Protein backbone atom coordinates (compact mmCIF):
# COMPACT_ATOMS: atom_id res chain seq x y z
CA UNK A 1 0.00 0.00 0.00
CA UNK A 2 2.79 2.40 0.92
CA UNK A 3 4.57 1.84 -2.39
CA UNK A 4 1.39 2.45 -4.37
CA UNK A 5 0.49 5.61 -2.42
CA UNK A 6 4.05 6.90 -2.66
CA UNK A 7 4.00 6.44 -6.42
CA UNK A 8 0.69 8.32 -6.65
CA UNK A 9 2.28 11.18 -4.70
CA UNK A 10 5.24 11.41 -7.06
CA UNK A 11 7.74 9.32 -5.13
CA UNK A 12 9.53 6.15 -6.10
CA UNK A 13 11.12 3.23 -4.30
CA UNK A 14 14.31 5.16 -3.62
CA UNK A 15 12.46 8.04 -1.93
CA UNK A 16 9.46 7.47 0.34
CA UNK A 17 9.40 11.01 1.69
CA UNK A 18 6.18 11.95 -0.20
CA UNK A 19 4.07 9.24 1.45
CA UNK A 20 5.73 9.68 4.84
CA UNK A 21 5.02 13.43 4.70
CA UNK A 22 1.38 12.77 3.78
CA UNK A 23 0.89 10.36 6.68
CA UNK A 24 2.71 12.71 9.06
CA UNK A 25 0.06 15.35 8.30
CA UNK A 26 -2.80 13.05 9.37
CA UNK A 27 -4.32 13.20 12.83
CA UNK A 28 -4.32 9.42 13.24
CA UNK A 29 -5.79 7.73 16.29
CA UNK A 30 -3.53 4.73 15.94
CA UNK A 31 -1.13 2.89 13.70
CA UNK A 32 -0.89 -0.87 13.86
CA UNK A 33 1.64 -3.49 12.93
CA UNK A 34 -0.72 -6.42 12.44
CA UNK A 35 -4.34 -7.08 11.58
CA UNK A 36 -4.88 -8.71 14.98
CA UNK A 37 -4.37 -5.39 16.72
CA UNK A 38 -6.57 -3.33 14.42
CA UNK A 39 -9.69 -5.50 14.52
CA UNK A 40 -10.70 -4.52 18.09
CA UNK A 41 -10.21 -0.84 17.22
CA UNK A 42 -12.52 -1.25 14.22
CA UNK A 43 -15.11 -3.11 16.29
CA UNK A 44 -15.19 -0.41 18.99
CA UNK A 45 -15.34 2.45 16.49
CA UNK A 46 -11.95 3.83 17.53
CA UNK A 47 -10.78 3.44 13.93
CA UNK A 48 -12.99 4.87 11.20
CA UNK A 49 -10.79 4.34 8.14
CA UNK A 50 -7.83 2.15 7.43
CA UNK A 51 -6.16 -0.45 5.27
CA UNK A 52 -7.45 -3.91 6.06
CA UNK A 53 -7.97 -7.20 4.28
CA UNK A 54 -11.27 -7.10 2.41
CA UNK A 55 -12.16 -10.70 3.27
CA UNK A 56 -11.69 -10.00 6.99
CA UNK A 57 -13.77 -6.83 6.70
CA UNK A 58 -16.61 -8.91 5.20
CA UNK A 59 -16.47 -11.20 8.24
CA UNK A 60 -16.86 -8.14 10.49
CA UNK A 61 -19.78 -6.94 8.39
CA UNK A 62 -21.43 -10.35 8.83
CA UNK A 63 -21.03 -9.88 12.60
CA UNK A 64 -22.90 -6.57 12.38
CA UNK A 65 -19.90 -4.24 12.64
CA UNK A 66 -20.74 -1.08 10.65
CA UNK A 67 -17.82 -1.08 8.22
CA UNK A 68 -17.62 -1.04 4.44
CA UNK A 69 -15.12 -2.27 1.88
CA UNK A 70 -13.73 0.15 -0.69
CA UNK A 71 -11.56 -0.84 -3.61
CA UNK A 72 -9.18 1.71 -5.13
CA UNK A 73 -9.33 2.16 -8.90
CA UNK A 74 -5.72 0.95 -9.08
CA UNK A 75 -6.89 -2.39 -7.68
CA UNK A 76 -6.42 -4.03 -4.34
CA UNK A 77 -2.97 -5.47 -3.76
CA UNK A 78 -2.94 -9.21 -4.38
CA UNK A 79 -0.79 -11.90 -2.88
CA UNK A 80 -0.31 -15.51 -3.67
CA UNK A 81 -0.71 -18.46 -1.37
CA UNK A 82 1.55 -21.44 -1.46
CA UNK A 83 1.53 -25.03 -0.32
CA UNK A 84 4.76 -26.85 0.33
CA UNK A 85 5.62 -30.46 1.00
CA UNK A 86 8.53 -30.84 3.37
CA UNK A 87 11.45 -32.68 1.84
CA UNK A 88 11.85 -36.11 3.39
CA UNK A 89 8.37 -36.20 4.94
CA UNK A 90 7.26 -39.67 6.05
CA UNK A 91 3.75 -38.92 4.74
CA UNK A 92 4.53 -37.79 1.21
CA UNK A 93 1.57 -39.60 -0.38
CA UNK A 94 -0.89 -38.04 2.07
CA UNK A 95 0.72 -34.63 1.64
CA UNK A 96 0.39 -34.89 -2.15
CA UNK A 97 -3.26 -35.90 -1.79
CA UNK A 98 -3.88 -32.86 0.42
CA UNK A 99 -2.15 -30.49 -2.03
CA UNK A 100 -4.10 -31.96 -4.94
CA UNK A 101 -7.38 -31.51 -3.05
CA UNK A 102 -6.47 -27.98 -1.91
CA UNK A 103 -5.89 -27.02 -5.55
CA UNK A 104 -9.12 -28.58 -6.79
CA UNK A 105 -12.01 -26.50 -8.11
CA UNK A 106 -14.17 -27.75 -5.25
CA UNK A 107 -11.74 -26.56 -2.56
CA UNK A 108 -10.92 -23.25 -4.28
CA UNK A 109 -14.61 -22.44 -4.74
CA UNK A 110 -15.25 -23.35 -1.09
CA UNK A 111 -12.52 -21.00 0.14
CA UNK A 112 -13.95 -18.23 -2.04
CA UNK A 113 -17.48 -18.90 -0.77
CA UNK A 114 -16.56 -19.07 2.91
CA UNK A 115 -13.60 -16.70 3.18
CA UNK A 116 -14.12 -14.35 0.20
CA UNK A 117 -10.63 -15.01 -1.14
CA UNK A 118 -10.45 -14.80 -4.93
CA UNK A 119 -9.98 -18.25 -6.45
CA UNK A 120 -7.47 -18.67 -9.28
CA UNK A 121 -10.10 -20.19 -11.55
CA UNK A 122 -11.21 -19.01 -14.99
CA UNK A 123 -14.87 -19.65 -14.18
CA UNK A 124 -15.45 -19.94 -10.44
CA UNK A 125 -18.80 -21.33 -9.34
CA UNK A 126 -19.84 -18.74 -6.75
CA UNK A 127 -23.04 -17.50 -5.15
CA UNK A 128 -24.14 -13.93 -5.84
CA UNK A 129 -23.07 -12.99 -2.30
CA UNK A 130 -19.54 -14.36 -2.82
CA UNK A 131 -19.26 -12.74 -6.26
CA UNK A 132 -20.05 -9.36 -4.71
CA UNK A 133 -17.38 -9.91 -2.05
CA UNK A 134 -14.49 -10.89 -4.25
CA UNK A 135 -11.50 -8.57 -3.90
CA UNK A 136 -12.01 -7.42 -7.50
CA UNK A 137 -15.70 -6.59 -7.07
CA UNK A 138 -18.83 -8.17 -8.55
CA UNK A 139 -18.13 -7.39 -12.20
CA UNK A 140 -14.34 -7.67 -12.00
CA UNK A 141 -11.77 -10.40 -12.30
CA UNK A 142 -8.31 -11.25 -11.08
CA UNK A 143 -7.01 -8.88 -13.77
CA UNK A 144 -8.40 -5.97 -11.71
CA UNK A 145 -6.04 -6.65 -8.82
CA UNK A 146 -2.70 -4.93 -8.34
CA UNK A 147 0.09 -7.50 -8.05
CA UNK A 148 3.10 -5.95 -6.34
CA UNK A 149 6.57 -7.10 -7.19
CA UNK A 150 7.19 -8.83 -3.85
CA UNK A 151 10.95 -8.89 -4.40
CA UNK A 152 10.82 -5.11 -4.74
CA UNK A 153 8.57 -4.83 -1.67
CA UNK A 154 10.99 -6.90 0.38
CA UNK A 155 13.95 -4.75 -0.75
CA UNK A 156 12.38 -1.56 0.63
CA UNK A 157 10.45 -3.02 3.58
CA UNK A 158 13.11 -2.43 6.29
CA UNK A 159 14.23 1.04 5.20
CA UNK A 160 10.62 2.15 4.82
CA UNK A 161 9.68 0.68 8.20
CA UNK A 162 12.58 2.54 9.86
CA UNK A 163 11.58 5.81 8.14
CA UNK A 164 7.92 5.25 9.07
CA UNK A 165 8.71 4.59 12.72
CA UNK A 166 11.06 7.57 12.95
CA UNK A 167 8.94 10.17 11.11
CA UNK A 168 5.31 9.10 11.52
CA UNK A 169 4.80 6.89 14.55
CA UNK A 170 7.18 8.62 16.99
N, C-alpha and C positions, 0 to 999 in steps of 0.2 A: 504494500500500500504506500509506504513512504517513497519508494522509488518512483511509482506512478505519479503521486502528487508532486514530487520534486520536479519531475520532467514537465508536468503541466505548468509549474511555476517558473520554468526557464532554467532549471538546474540540470545537472547530469550526475553520473555516478562517481565523478571525481570531486564534486562540490555539492554538498547537501545543505548548504547555508539557506537557500530559499525556503525549503520546507521547514527547517528548524526555526527560522525567523517567523514563519506563518504560525506555527504551533506555539511559539513563545508569546505571541500576541493574544492567544486565546485565554479566556478566564475559565480554565478547566477545573472541574471538581476533583477529578482523579485521573491518573494514568495507571495502566495495569500491565503486568508482564505475562499474564496467562488468562485464558478464557475462564478458568475456574474462579478467579478473583473478581471478574467483572459481572458474572451472572447475578450474584446477590445484589449488586448495586443497581442493575437493571430492574430486578424484581421489586426493589424497594422504592424505585423512582429517583434514586440519587443520580443516576446517569440518564440523560435524556437523548443523547446521540452518541454513536460510537461505531467503530469497526468491530464486527462480530461475524461469526460463521452464520450464513443464512439458514442452514439446516437446523442449527441450534436455536436460532431465533424462532423458527416455526414451531419447535417443541415448546418454547415459552408461550407463544401465541395460543397453542392448544391447551395450555394450563390456565389461560385467561389473563396472562400478563399483557397489558396494553402497549405492545410494541409493533412495529411494522418493518418490513424488509424493503430496502431500496437498492436498486442495481444501477451503478454508474453506466453511462453510455459507452465508456471504454471497455466495459465488461468486468465481471467479478474475477479476481485472481483465481486461477485453478491450480490444483496440485494433483499429483498422481498418488496412487496407493499401490503398494507392492506386497507381494507374498514371497517369502523365501523358504527354502528347505535347507536345513542345516546340514552341511557336509558331514557325512559319516553317521547320520541318524540311524538308529536301530529300527525305526518305523517308516522307512522311506516309502513303501507302498501305500501306507495309510496317509502319509503326508501328501503324496501325489494325488490320491483320491480326493483329499480335502481341497487342494489347489484347483483341481479340475472342476469340482463342484462350485467352489467360490467364484470361478470364472464363467460359470454357466449362465445362460439367459435367465433361467429361473431365479438363481441367487442374486444376480445383478438387478433384476426387476424388483425383487423383494427388498433389497437395500434401498433402492430408489423410492419404493412405496412407503417404507417404514421410517427411513432416515432422511429422505429428500436429498440424497446424494446423486448427482447425475451419473447415470450408467453409461459406460462406453459401448453403447449399442446403436446400430443404425436406425432401428425401429423398435424402441422400447415399448413394452405393453404396460402402460400406466393408466391409472384412474385419472379423472379430470382434476381431482384435488392434487395428486402428485404432480401432474403436468404443470399446474399453476405454481407449484413450489420448487420447481427445478431451478438451479442457480442461474440459468439462462433465461428464465421467464417462460410463460405459457407458449408463446409463438416462436421461441428461439431454439437454438441447438447448441451443441458443444462448441461450434464455431464462434459463438458470441461471447465466449469466455476469454479472459486475458491470461495467457500462459507465460508467467515470468521465466526468464532464464535463471534457473535455480543456482547454477554455477556462479553467475554474476551476483545474485542475491547473497550467496554465501561469502563472496569476496568482500562485499561492503558491509556485511552484517555487524562485525565487531567495531569497525571505525564509526559507523553510524550510531550504534548503541552507545558508545562512549560520548560522542557529540551530543546525542539526545539527552543522556543522563546529566551531562555537564551544563547544557544550555537551556533545556526545557524543564526537566523534572526538578532539578535543584532549586 
